[in-house]
């Protein structure tokens, strides 16, 4: 009897295993991802918004006013407390600096090691994410207002609008931003604050940048329009003429992303599609995880994000995520439960999800890694604003005598201190650079270097490092190093490598004024960017803190080293 019982159990077990395996195989054939998280970490609070993945780590904003960072392997890195409630938006730039705001309108910058760099007061808390420009400048959206700051927190310009935003600002292909207002106006603002506006007849749902600087407008009813002028496309600035070359989309879009002249769209029924502007047609469509939920009677979340990169097209919502190849094959989809915010999909193929249980989950979804042109920190910018060298065309009214020069420098200084650089930025930088390298009094050169440090960016760093290499006057070299420290950001590592080269080659630098300035600039760059830049920076500071250096230099270098701990 006992023998028969065990035989029966064995038979049941053997017949159950194939049924389970077939089900699992079918799910995986369809692309369904199951299984435990790659890692999980307790957060100590509920996640406010999707994690931001950058610089081999992920940061999350929590409802308790904290920003926490974790490595892509799940190791806790740091925990910053804003000492107050924060808005549900956090952005990281390529060097790993995090930008967010408190609900009282205080904008805060925290470096990749969790140390606060600076804070500025806005008119209101963030309306949407801070958008980094090509040279690390920051486009900061608040209520009815856009600010533009340098990476070190100096205000370049601001613009105020009559109505709030309806479509969040995003970077366009010219390095500016595009967004829509409640009065059905679409605005494009370039890096220097110049604004172009289109009036629309209806409220847009999404704005997408495409090639040649055009903007595609998607409406809730599935219609499309295009902003900009060319031989093939036209949409008048008065909002009266649409291009007739764009067909209707089959349904209402709830998320969209663009790459080149292709547009990826998720519709209200959970179907995803790729639309080609060149061919004026939908190339393919497929079911996302939202469609699967829709079929089972569930109600998909309204908050959806889409990514469109060289790997494929990704749809992210609180309920789950889906990945498609460029040719429309559904690579995978995953359901998520009890999530507090939309998940994030990193360049390393890991899906990060913050739960209402105060736990951050990481799921290894893909082995493919997004390949980008990398430098010391993150992907290389798509373009340049042309602020890294003087523009001779902008120097036609250059001051001819000392009286005019003093007036011009006072004008530039007043504009910088008032945060009204704006459209003058290219001309002012060209003027300052020309003064620095020209036959002018040293007091004018030093004043110009100080101002250049306030409005400079990573594009200015190579010009300043070249100045330090070729300049013979120690006072000018020291002022150039201080300007680099004031700019703060050095994602290519050009300044740090220049400092190291000058210290170890050709007998090194002997002037204590220059050495002191290099120590200050090195400390500032290391505090802003952290490792790996700080590894070389610490080597420089250790060299400058040695006993064979002038006492004022070694003492200052030790103070800078102490500030990095």
C-alpha positions as CSV (number, residue, x, y, z in Angstrom):
1,X,0.0,0.0,0.0
2,X,2.8,2.4,1.0
3,X,4.7,1.5,-2.2
4,X,1.6,2.3,-4.3
5,X,1.2,5.6,-2.5
6,X,4.8,6.7,-3.3
7,X,4.3,5.5,-6.9
8,X,1.2,7.7,-7.2
9,X,3.1,10.7,-5.8
10,X,5.9,10.1,-8.2
11,X,3.4,9.9,-11.1
12,X,1.7,13.2,-10.0
13,X,5.0,15.0,-9.7
14,X,6.2,13.8,-13.1
15,X,3.0,14.8,-14.8
16,X,2.9,18.2,-13.1
17,X,6.4,19.3,-14.0
18,X,6.0,19.3,-17.8
19,X,2.7,21.4,-17.5
20,X,4.6,24.1,-15.4
21,X,7.5,24.1,-17.8
22,X,5.4,24.4,-20.8
23,X,3.6,27.4,-19.2
24,X,6.8,29.1,-18.3
25,X,8.2,28.4,-21.8
26,X,5.2,29.9,-23.4
27,X,5.5,33.0,-21.2
28,X,9.1,33.4,-22.1
29,X,8.4,32.8,-25.8
30,X,6.0,35.7,-25.6
31,X,8.6,37.9,-23.8
32,X,7.1,37.8,-20.3
33,X,9.9,38.3,-17.7
34,X,9.3,36.6,-14.4
35,X,11.6,35.9,-11.4
36,X,13.0,37.6,-8.4
37,X,14.7,41.0,-8.4
38,X,18.4,41.2,-9.2
39,X,18.7,43.0,-5.9
40,X,16.5,45.0,-3.4
41,X,17.2,47.7,-0.9
42,X,15.1,49.2,1.9
43,X,14.5,52.9,1.2
44,X,13.1,54.2,4.5
45,X,10.3,56.0,2.6
46,X,8.0,55.9,-0.4
47,X,9.4,56.9,-3.8
48,X,8.1,60.2,-5.2
49,X,9.1,59.7,-8.8
50,X,10.9,57.4,-11.1
51,X,14.5,56.8,-10.2
52,X,17.1,58.6,-12.3
53,X,19.9,56.3,-13.5
54,X,23.2,57.9,-14.4
55,X,27.0,57.6,-13.6
56,X,26.7,53.8,-12.8
57,X,24.2,54.5,-10.0
58,X,20.5,55.3,-9.4
59,X,19.1,58.0,-7.2
60,X,15.5,58.2,-5.9
61,X,13.5,61.0,-4.3
62,X,11.6,59.9,-1.2
63,X,8.5,61.5,0.5
64,X,10.5,62.1,3.7
65,X,12.7,64.7,2.0
66,X,15.6,62.4,1.3
67,X,17.6,61.6,-1.9
68,X,19.2,58.1,-1.8
69,X,21.8,56.7,-4.2
70,X,22.6,53.1,-5.0
71,X,25.1,51.5,-7.3
72,X,23.9,49.4,-10.2
73,X,24.9,46.4,-8.1
74,X,22.6,47.5,-5.2
75,X,25.2,48.9,-2.8
76,X,23.9,52.0,-0.8
77,X,26.1,54.9,-1.7
78,X,24.8,57.9,0.1
79,X,21.7,59.5,1.7
80,X,21.1,63.2,1.5
81,X,18.4,64.9,3.6
82,X,16.9,68.2,2.3
83,X,15.4,68.8,5.8
84,X,12.0,69.5,4.3
85,X,9.6,68.1,1.8
86,X,10.8,67.9,-1.8
87,X,9.1,68.0,-5.2
88,X,8.8,64.7,-7.1
89,X,11.5,65.5,-9.7
90,X,15.2,64.7,-9.6
91,X,17.7,65.0,-12.5
92,X,21.3,63.9,-12.8
93,X,23.8,65.4,-15.2
94,X,26.5,63.4,-16.9
95,X,29.0,63.9,-14.1
96,X,26.5,62.6,-11.6
97,X,25.3,65.8,-10.0
98,X,21.7,65.6,-8.8
99,X,19.3,68.6,-9.0
100,X,15.9,68.8,-7.2
101,X,13.9,71.3,-5.2
102,X,12.1,71.6,-1.9
103,X,8.4,72.4,-2.0
104,X,9.3,75.9,-0.8
105,X,11.1,76.6,-4.1
106,X,14.7,76.0,-3.0
107,X,16.7,74.4,-5.9
108,X,19.5,72.2,-4.5
109,X,22.5,70.6,-6.2
110,X,24.2,67.5,-4.7
111,X,27.3,65.9,-6.1
112,X,27.7,62.2,-6.9
113,X,29.1,61.6,-3.4
114,X,26.0,63.1,-1.7
115,X,27.5,66.4,-0.7
116,X,25.5,69.6,-1.2
117,X,27.1,72.0,-3.7
118,X,24.8,74.9,-3.7
119,X,21.2,76.0,-3.4
120,X,19.2,78.8,-5.0
121,X,15.7,80.3,-4.3
122,X,13.1,79.9,-7.1
123,X,9.7,81.7,-7.3
124,X,8.1,78.3,-6.8
125,X,9.0,74.6,-6.6
126,X,9.9,72.6,-9.7
127,X,7.1,72.1,-12.1
128,X,9.0,69.3,-14.0
129,X,12.5,67.9,-14.2
130,X,15.6,70.1,-14.6
131,X,16.9,69.7,-18.1
132,X,20.7,69.7,-18.6
133,X,22.0,71.5,-21.7
134,X,24.9,70.5,-23.8
135,X,27.5,72.4,-21.7
136,X,26.0,71.4,-18.3
137,X,23.8,74.6,-18.1
138,X,20.5,73.9,-16.5
139,X,17.0,74.7,-17.8
140,X,14.9,74.9,-14.6
141,X,11.0,74.9,-15.0
142,X,9.0,76.4,-12.2
143,X,5.4,77.7,-12.2
144,X,5.0,79.9,-15.3
145,X,8.8,80.4,-15.4
146,X,12.0,79.0,-16.9
147,X,15.3,79.7,-15.3
148,X,18.7,79.0,-16.9
149,X,21.6,78.5,-14.5
150,X,25.3,77.5,-15.0
151,X,26.3,74.2,-13.5
152,X,27.8,76.2,-10.5
153,X,24.4,77.9,-9.9
154,X,24.9,81.3,-11.5
155,X,21.7,82.6,-13.2
156,X,22.1,83.4,-16.9
157,X,18.5,84.3,-17.7
158,X,14.9,83.7,-16.8
159,X,11.6,83.9,-18.8
160,X,8.1,84.4,-17.3
161,X,4.9,83.3,-19.1
162,X,1.2,84.3,-18.7
163,X,-0.1,80.7,-18.2
164,X,1.2,77.4,-16.7
165,X,2.8,74.6,-18.7
166,X,0.7,71.8,-20.2
167,X,3.5,69.9,-21.9
168,X,6.7,69.5,-19.9
169,X,9.9,71.1,-21.3
170,X,12.3,68.8,-23.1
171,X,15.6,69.3,-24.9
172,X,15.4,69.8,-28.7
173,X,17.9,69.0,-31.4
174,X,19.4,72.5,-31.2
175,X,20.3,72.3,-27.5
176,X,17.3,74.4,-26.4
177,X,14.0,73.4,-24.9
178,X,10.4,73.1,-26.2
179,X,7.2,73.1,-24.2
180,X,3.5,74.1,-24.4
181,X,1.4,76.5,-22.3
182,X,-2.2,76.4,-21.2
183,X,-3.1,79.1,-23.7
184,X,-2.2,76.6,-26.5
185,X,1.1,78.3,-27.3
186,X,4.2,76.2,-28.1
187,X,7.5,77.8,-27.2
188,X,11.0,77.0,-28.2
189,X,13.8,78.7,-26.2
190,X,17.4,78.4,-27.2
191,X,20.3,78.2,-24.9
192,X,20.6,82.0,-24.7
193,X,16.9,82.7,-23.9
194,X,15.7,83.7,-27.3
195,X,12.1,82.6,-27.7
196,X,10.0,81.4,-30.7
197,X,6.3,81.0,-30.2
198,X,3.5,79.2,-32.2
199,X,-0.2,79.6,-31.5
200,X,-2.2,76.4,-31.9
201,X,-5.9,75.9,-32.4
202,X,-6.1,72.9,-30.0
203,X,-4.3,71.8,-26.9
204,X,-1.2,69.6,-27.7
205,X,-0.7,66.3,-26.0
206,X,3.0,65.8,-26.9
207,X,5.8,67.8,-28.5
208,X,8.7,65.8,-30.1
209,X,11.9,67.2,-31.7
210,X,12.8,65.8,-35.1
211,X,15.5,66.5,-37.6
212,X,16.2,69.9,-39.2
213,X,15.0,71.5,-35.9
214,X,11.3,70.8,-36.5
215,X,8.8,69.9,-33.8
216,X,6.0,67.3,-34.2
217,X,2.8,68.1,-32.3
218,X,0.6,65.1,-31.3
219,X,-3.0,65.9,-30.3
220,X,-5.3,63.8,-28.1
221,X,-7.6,63.0,-31.1
222,X,-4.7,61.4,-33.0
223,X,-4.1,64.3,-35.4
224,X,-0.5,65.6,-35.9
225,X,1.0,68.9,-36.9
226,X,4.6,70.1,-37.5
227,X,6.2,73.3,-36.5
228,X,9.0,74.9,-38.5
229,X,9.6,75.7,-42.1
230,X,11.2,73.8,-44.9
231,X,10.5,72.8,-48.5
232,X,8.3,69.8,-47.4
233,X,6.8,71.0,-44.1
234,X,5.1,74.2,-43.2
235,X,3.1,75.4,-40.2
236,X,2.5,79.1,-40.0
237,X,3.5,81.1,-36.9
238,X,-0.1,82.3,-36.7
239,X,-1.3,78.7,-36.3
240,X,-3.5,78.9,-39.4
241,X,-1.9,76.4,-41.8
242,X,-1.2,72.7,-41.2
243,X,0.8,70.4,-43.4
244,X,-1.6,68.0,-45.2
245,X,1.1,65.3,-45.5
246,X,0.6,63.8,-42.0
247,X,-2.1,61.2,-41.6
248,X,-4.2,60.7,-38.5
249,X,-3.0,58.3,-35.8
250,X,-5.4,55.4,-35.2
251,X,-6.1,56.3,-31.6
252,X,-5.4,58.8,-28.8
253,X,-1.7,58.9,-27.8
254,X,-0.8,58.5,-24.1
255,X,3.0,58.5,-24.4
256,X,5.5,59.3,-27.2
257,X,9.2,59.6,-28.0
258,X,11.2,60.4,-31.1
259,X,14.6,59.5,-32.6
260,X,15.6,61.0,-35.9
261,X,12.5,61.2,-38.0
262,X,10.8,58.3,-36.4
263,X,8.1,58.6,-33.7
264,X,7.2,55.9,-31.2
265,X,3.8,56.1,-29.7
266,X,1.7,54.3,-27.1
267,X,-2.0,54.5,-27.6
268,X,-4.8,54.5,-25.0
269,X,-5.6,50.8,-25.6
270,X,-2.0,49.8,-24.8
271,X,-0.9,49.3,-28.4
272,X,2.6,50.6,-29.3
273,X,3.5,51.8,-32.8
274,X,6.4,53.2,-34.8
275,X,5.5,56.0,-37.2
276,X,7.9,57.1,-39.9
277,X,7.8,60.7,-41.0
278,X,9.8,60.0,-44.1
279,X,7.4,57.4,-45.2
280,X,4.3,59.1,-43.7
281,X,3.0,55.8,-42.3
282,X,3.0,53.5,-39.3
283,X,5.8,50.9,-39.8
284,X,4.6,48.5,-37.2
285,X,2.4,48.1,-34.1
286,X,2.5,45.7,-31.1
287,X,0.9,45.0,-27.8
288,X,2.6,46.4,-24.7
289,X,2.1,45.2,-21.1
290,X,-0.6,47.9,-20.9
291,X,-2.5,46.1,-23.6
292,X,-2.2,42.9,-21.6
293,X,-3.6,44.6,-18.5
294,X,-6.4,46.2,-20.6
295,X,-7.4,42.8,-22.0
296,X,-7.6,41.3,-18.5
297,X,-10.0,44.0,-17.4
298,X,-7.4,46.1,-15.5
299,X,-7.1,49.9,-15.6
300,X,-3.7,51.0,-16.7
301,X,-2.0,53.9,-14.9
302,X,-2.1,57.3,-16.7
303,X,1.6,58.0,-15.9
304,X,3.7,56.5,-18.7
305,X,7.3,57.1,-19.9
306,X,8.9,56.1,-23.2
307,X,12.5,55.6,-24.2
308,X,13.7,55.4,-27.7
309,X,17.4,54.7,-28.2
310,X,19.7,52.6,-30.3
311,X,18.7,49.5,-28.4
312,X,15.0,49.8,-29.0
313,X,11.8,51.3,-27.7
314,X,10.7,51.0,-24.1
315,X,7.4,51.7,-22.4
316,X,7.3,52.2,-18.6
317,X,4.3,52.6,-16.3
318,X,3.5,51.8,-12.7
319,X,2.0,48.5,-13.8
320,X,5.1,47.3,-15.7
321,X,7.4,47.8,-18.6
322,X,7.8,46.5,-22.2
323,X,10.7,46.5,-24.6
324,X,10.5,46.4,-28.4
325,X,13.2,46.1,-31.0
326,X,13.3,48.8,-33.8
327,X,11.7,46.4,-36.2
328,X,8.7,45.8,-33.9
329,X,9.5,42.5,-32.2
330,X,8.4,42.5,-28.6
331,X,11.6,41.6,-26.7
332,X,10.1,41.4,-23.2
333,X,7.4,42.7,-20.9
334,X,7.1,42.6,-17.1
335,X,4.3,43.3,-14.7
336,X,4.9,45.2,-11.5
337,X,2.8,45.4,-8.5
338,X,2.5,47.9,-5.6
339,X,4.8,50.4,-7.3
340,X,4.9,54.0,-6.0
341,X,6.2,55.6,-9.2
342,X,7.0,54.8,-12.8
343,X,10.1,52.6,-13.0
344,X,13.3,53.6,-14.8
345,X,15.2,51.5,-17.3
346,X,19.0,52.1,-17.2
347,X,21.6,51.9,-20.0
348,X,22.8,48.8,-18.3
349,X,19.6,46.9,-19.0
350,X,18.3,47.0,-15.4
351,X,14.8,48.0,-14.5
352,X,14.5,50.0,-11.2
353,X,11.2,50.1,-9.4
354,X,10.3,51.8,-6.2
355,X,7.5,50.1,-4.2
356,X,4.9,51.4,-1.8
357,X,6.6,49.0,0.6
358,X,9.6,51.4,0.8
359,X,11.8,49.0,-1.1
360,X,13.8,49.7,-4.3
361,X,13.8,46.7,-6.6
362,X,16.2,46.1,-9.5
363,X,15.4,43.6,-12.2
364,X,18.1,42.5,-14.7
365,X,16.1,42.6,-18.0
366,X,18.6,42.8,-20.8
367,X,22.3,42.0,-21.3
368,X,22.6,44.6,-23.9
369,X,24.2,47.9,-22.8
370,X,23.5,51.2,-24.5
371,X,26.7,52.1,-26.3
372,X,27.4,55.8,-26.3
373,X,30.4,58.0,-27.0
374,X,31.8,58.1,-23.5
375,X,34.2,60.5,-21.9
376,X,35.4,60.7,-18.3
377,X,31.8,61.2,-17.3
378,X,28.8,60.0,-19.2
379,X,27.8,60.4,-22.8
380,X,29.4,63.2,-24.9
381,X,26.9,66.1,-25.6
382,X,25.1,66.0,-29.0
383,X,26.5,69.4,-29.9
384,X,28.1,72.7,-28.9
385,X,26.8,76.2,-28.2
386,X,30.0,77.8,-29.6
387,X,30.9,79.5,-26.3
388,X,34.4,78.0,-26.0
389,X,36.3,80.6,-28.2
390,X,36.0,84.2,-29.2
391,X,33.8,85.0,-32.2
392,X,35.4,87.7,-34.4
393,X,32.0,88.6,-36.0
394,X,30.7,89.6,-32.5
395,X,33.7,92.0,-31.9
396,X,32.9,94.6,-34.5
397,X,32.0,97.2,-31.8
398,X,34.9,96.2,-29.5
399,X,35.9,99.1,-27.2
400,X,38.7,101.2,-28.8
401,X,40.0,103.0,-25.7
402,X,40.2,102.6,-21.9
403,X,37.2,104.7,-21.2
404,X,35.0,102.6,-23.4
405,X,36.5,99.4,-22.1
406,X,35.7,100.4,-18.5
407,X,32.1,101.1,-19.5
408,X,31.8,97.8,-21.3
409,X,33.2,95.8,-18.4
410,X,30.9,97.5,-16.0
411,X,27.9,96.7,-18.3
412,X,28.9,93.1,-18.5
413,X,29.5,92.8,-14.7
414,X,26.1,94.4,-14.0
415,X,24.3,92.0,-16.4
416,X,26.1,88.9,-14.9
417,X,25.3,89.9,-11.3
418,X,21.6,90.6,-12.2
419,X,21.2,87.2,-14.0
420,X,20.6,89.0,-17.3
421,X,23.2,87.5,-19.6
422,X,20.8,85.9,-22.0
423,X,21.3,86.8,-25.7
424,X,24.5,88.7,-24.8
425,X,26.3,85.6,-23.7
426,X,28.2,84.9,-27.0
427,X,29.2,88.5,-27.4
428,X,30.2,89.0,-23.8
429,X,32.3,85.9,-23.7
430,X,34.0,86.9,-26.9
431,X,34.7,90.4,-25.4
432,X,36.1,88.9,-22.2
433,X,38.4,86.4,-23.9
434,X,39.7,89.1,-26.2
435,X,40.5,91.4,-23.3
436,X,42.3,88.5,-21.5
437,X,44.6,87.7,-24.4
438,X,45.0,91.3,-25.7
439,X,47.3,94.2,-25.0
440,X,45.3,95.6,-22.0
441,X,46.0,96.5,-18.4
442,X,46.3,93.6,-16.1
443,X,43.4,94.9,-13.9
444,X,41.1,94.6,-17.0
445,X,42.3,91.1,-17.6
446,X,41.8,90.0,-14.1
447,X,38.3,91.4,-14.0
448,X,37.5,89.7,-17.3
449,X,38.7,86.3,-16.0
450,X,36.6,86.7,-12.8
451,X,33.5,87.4,-15.0
452,X,34.3,84.5,-17.3
453,X,34.4,82.2,-14.3
454,X,30.8,83.2,-13.4
455,X,29.3,82.6,-16.8
456,X,31.6,79.9,-18.2
457,X,30.8,76.3,-18.8
458,X,32.6,73.1,-19.7
459,X,33.0,74.6,-23.2
460,X,35.2,77.3,-21.7
461,X,37.5,75.0,-19.8
462,X,39.9,74.1,-22.8
463,X,40.4,77.7,-23.6
464,X,41.3,78.5,-20.0
465,X,43.7,75.5,-19.8
466,X,45.4,76.7,-22.9
467,X,45.8,80.1,-21.4
468,X,47.4,78.6,-18.3
469,X,49.9,76.7,-20.5
470,X,51.0,79.6,-22.7
471,X,50.7,82.6,-20.3
472,X,53.9,83.8,-18.6
473,X,52.4,86.2,-16.1
474,X,51.8,84.3,-12.9
475,X,48.9,86.6,-11.8
476,X,47.0,85.8,-15.0
477,X,47.7,82.1,-14.7
478,X,46.4,82.1,-11.1
479,X,43.3,84.0,-12.1
480,X,42.7,81.5,-15.0
481,X,42.9,78.6,-12.5
482,X,40.5,80.4,-10.2
483,X,38.1,80.9,-13.1
484,X,38.2,77.1,-13.7
485,X,37.4,76.5,-10.1
486,X,34.4,78.9,-10.3
487,X,33.0,77.1,-13.3
488,X,33.3,73.9,-11.2
489,X,32.5,71.3,-13.9
490,X,35.2,69.5,-15.8
491,X,33.6,66.3,-17.3
492,X,36.4,65.7,-19.8
493,X,39.0,66.1,-17.1
494,X,40.9,68.6,-19.2
495,X,41.7,71.0,-16.4
496,X,42.8,68.4,-13.9
497,X,45.1,66.8,-16.4
498,X,46.6,70.2,-17.3
499,X,47.3,70.9,-13.6
500,X,49.0,67.5,-13.2
501,X,51.1,68.0,-16.4
502,X,52.2,71.4,-15.2
503,X,53.2,70.0,-11.8
504,X,55.2,67.0,-13.0
505,X,56.8,68.2,-16.3
506,X,59.4,70.7,-17.1
507,X,60.5,71.2,-13.6
508,X,57.0,72.0,-12.3
509,X,55.6,75.4,-11.2
510,X,57.5,77.4,-8.6
511,X,55.2,80.4,-8.2
512,X,53.2,80.1,-5.0
513,X,50.4,82.3,-6.3
514,X,49.8,79.8,-9.2
515,X,50.2,76.8,-6.9
516,X,47.7,78.2,-4.4
517,X,45.2,78.8,-7.2
518,X,45.7,75.3,-8.6
519,X,45.0,73.8,-5.2
520,X,41.8,75.8,-4.9
521,X,40.6,74.9,-8.4
522,X,41.5,71.3,-7.9
523,X,39.5,71.1,-4.7
524,X,36.5,72.8,-6.3
525,X,36.5,70.4,-9.3
526,X,36.8,67.4,-7.0
527,X,34.0,68.5,-4.8
528,X,31.7,69.1,-7.8
529,X,32.4,65.9,-9.7
530,X,33.8,63.4,-7.2
531,X,35.5,60.2,-8.5
532,X,37.0,59.3,-10.9
533,X,38.1,62.9,-11.4
534,X,38.9,63.3,-7.7
535,X,41.4,60.4,-7.9
536,X,43.8,62.5,-10.0
537,X,42.8,65.6,-8.0
538,X,43.8,64.0,-4.7
539,X,47.1,63.1,-6.2
540,X,47.6,66.7,-7.2
541,X,46.6,67.9,-3.7
542,X,49.0,65.4,-2.1
543,X,51.8,66.7,-4.2
544,X,51.0,70.3,-3.2
545,X,50.7,69.5,0.5
546,X,54.3,68.1,0.6
547,X,56.9,69.8,2.8
548,X,58.9,70.9,-0.2
549,X,56.1,73.2,-1.3
550,X,55.7,76.8,0.0
551,X,54.1,76.7,3.5
552,X,51.0,78.7,2.4
553,X,50.5,76.3,-0.5
554,X,50.9,73.1,1.5
555,X,48.7,74.3,4.3
556,X,45.9,75.3,1.7
557,X,46.3,71.9,-0.1
558,X,45.8,70.0,3.2
559,X,42.7,72.1,3.8
560,X,41.3,71.2,0.4
561,X,42.1,67.5,1.0
562,X,40.2,67.7,4.3
563,X,37.2,69.2,2.6
564,X,36.9,66.1,0.3
565,X,36.6,63.6,3.2
